[in-house]
């Protein structure tokens, strides 16, 4: 067992940040305080000037959710990190949209990197808006990502108690958090690279169909209909015959 998991986990994320800062942003991004957060259905967010030191120095936060580390390809986790780094870049060197709106400047920078924005998470969606998704295409990000993975880079630690949303691979929020609550958004990834070894060892729990709380019953003669709980024994008094559950 690793005796010092905290420095190991954060050192790995810092290594990835430094790598992409150099490869994609020419080293122009300031240091950020990387945290692990379990915000509901949120894979990551950027919060500007979130932390302050005892001496008064301010630093931005980039938060990542370890629950998604185990159920998505490593490239997707790194894509989340770079997504937040683009928000950091825009805050420092550009003009962020009001209250986290994904404006044209943000979209252009994402497209340049190969993290293509889309409101649908697929080709053809709008590239700007309040709630944005993106998908990975061939470009600088994937090239830089492959170079990092070629060094045997791994994310060692991940959440063992995975939420249902993560296990079912529902699209999590990956977005800017300008104040106290993340601006709603969705993140989805289309990858050609193989999944990480961690994901291969985790089988998603199959989604069980939800049992209906009400059933429609119908008389086969006069077609009268009533609604009730499943398993009811009801009859039509006019036709003097039981009502059967209607098949939609």
N, C-alpha and C positions, 0 to 999 in steps of 0.2 A: 504494500500500500504506500502510495506517495505520502511522505511525511509532511510536505508543505504544499497542499493543493491550492491554497490561495495565490501565492506568487506564481505557481505554474500556470494556473488558468488565466490570470490576467497578463502574464508575460506573453502567452501565446496570442492573445488578442492585440496586445501592444505591438508584437512583431508584425501581425497582419496590417495594422494601422500604418506602421512605419513603411512597410513594403509598398502599400498602395499610395501612400502620400508621395513617395519618391517616384513610383512608376506612372502614376496618373495625374498628379498635381504638382510635379516638379519640386516637391518638398515645401510648398508654400503654405500648407495648412498648419495652424498653431496646434500645440498639444491639446488633447481633450481628455477629460476624465472618463474612462470607459467603465460602465457599471453593468451588473447583471440584474435585470428586473423581470418580474413575472406579471406585468400588466396584462389584463384579460384580453385574449385574442390580439396581442401586440407582439410582433417579432422584434421590434426595435423602434427607437425614436431619437431625435436630436433636440436638445433643450439648450438654447444659447445662454451663456453666463449663468448657469445653474448653481455652480459652486463658488465659494469665496474662501480664501485662506485666512488664517489668523492675522497675516500681515496686510490683508486687503486685496490680494491678487484674485482676479476672477478667471474662471475657466469654464469652457463649454462641457456639456455632458453628451456622450453617446451611449445609449442604453441598448442592450441586447437581451433577448429572452432565451435562457438556456433550455426551456422546454422544447423549442423547435430545433435545437442542435441535433437531436437524435433521430428525427423523423423527416429530414430533408437533406438533399445532397450538400456536401461541404461548400460547394460553389454557391449555393443559395444563401447560406449563412454569411459567406464573405460578400455576396451581393448586397445583403442587408447592411453590412458594415459600410460598404462603399456608397450605398444610397444615402446613408446618414452623413457621410463625408462630403457628398455633393451639397447637402443642406448647409454643412459647416462652411464649405467653400463659398457658397452664395452669400452667407451671412457676412463673411470676412471680405469678400472681393466683388460681390455683385449687389443686386437689389432684390431681396426676397419678396415674395408676394405677401400681401396683407394677411395677417393671421394664418400664415402657412399655406396660402393659395399657391398651387403649383403653376407658376407662370411660364411664359415662353422661354425666358432665360434659363430657368431650371430644366425645362424639357430639352432645350438645345444641348446643354451640358451633359445630360443623361444620354442623349442619342450619340453624342461624340464618344462617349465611353463604351457604348454597346450595352447599356441598360435601357432598353427602349420603353418609354412611358406609354401607357395605354389605359384608358378607362375600363376596358374589358379584360385586360391582362393578355391580350392576343393582338396580332396584326389587325389594323383597321379601326381601332379605338381612338378616341381623341387623346391628344398628348398633353393637354393642360386641363386643369379643373380642380375642384375641391378634393375629391377622392380619386386617387390615382393608383394604378397598378403598373407593373412593368414586366418585361420578359427579356431574358438574356439572349443576345445575338453575337455573332463573331465581331470582335472589336478589341480595343485596348484593354477593357476589363478582363475579358476571357483570356487574352494573352498574358496579362499580369497575373491572373489567377493560376493559370497553368504553370507559370514560372515559380510561383510560391509553392504550389503543391509538389513540384519537382524537387524541392528541398526537403521532402518528407514532412512538411508542415501538417499538423493535426490540431484539432480541438479536443483535448483529452477529456474534459469534464462536461457532463450534461445532466439535466434534471432526470432523476430516476422515476419520479412519480409524475408521469406526463398527463396533462389535462386532456379531456376528450376531444377538444377542438384540435389539439396538436396531433393526436393519434389518428383522427379522421382526416387530417391534412386539409382542414378548412383554411381558407386564405386569411392570414393574419394581417393586422395593421402594421405597416412599417412606414413611419411618417415623422413629420416635424412636430415637436411639442413646444410652441413658442411661450406658453404660459404654464398652467398647472395641469391641463388636460390635453392629450394628444388630439390633433385634428384628425377626424375620421379619414381613413384611407385603406387601401387593400394592396397586398403584395402577392404576386404569383409568379412563378418562374417556369420557363420552358428551357430545358437543358438537353444537350446531346451527350454531355460527359456522364460517366457512371456515377452512381451514388456513393457516398462515403461508406467506409466499412461499418460505421456505427449504425447507419440506417439499415444496412443489410441484416443486422442482428435484431432489428425491432420490427415485428409484424403489426401493422395497424389493426386495431380491433374492428371487426365488421360492424357496420351500422345496422342496428335492429330496427325494422319497420315499426312505426308508432301505431299502437292499437287505437282504433277510433273510439271516441267517447260516446258517440251517438250513431245509431243505425236507422236507416229508413225501412219501414215495414209497409207492405202493399198487399191489398186484396187483389187476387188474380181475376176476380169477376167484375167488380165495379171500379177497380183501380183506385179506391180510396187509399190515402197514404197517411202514416203517422210516423213520428220520430221517437225513439226511445233508446234505452241502454242496450248494449249487446246481450243477446240471450233471453230477451223478453218473450213471454208466451201471451200473445194478444190475438184477438179475433174480431172479425167484422160482424156486428149484430144484424146488419141488413141482410147479408148473404149467408150468415150462420156458418162461416168457415174461418179457419185460422189465417192470420196474415203472415206472409213470408218475407224474409229479409230481401230487399230489392238489390239486385246486382247492377251497380253503376257501370 
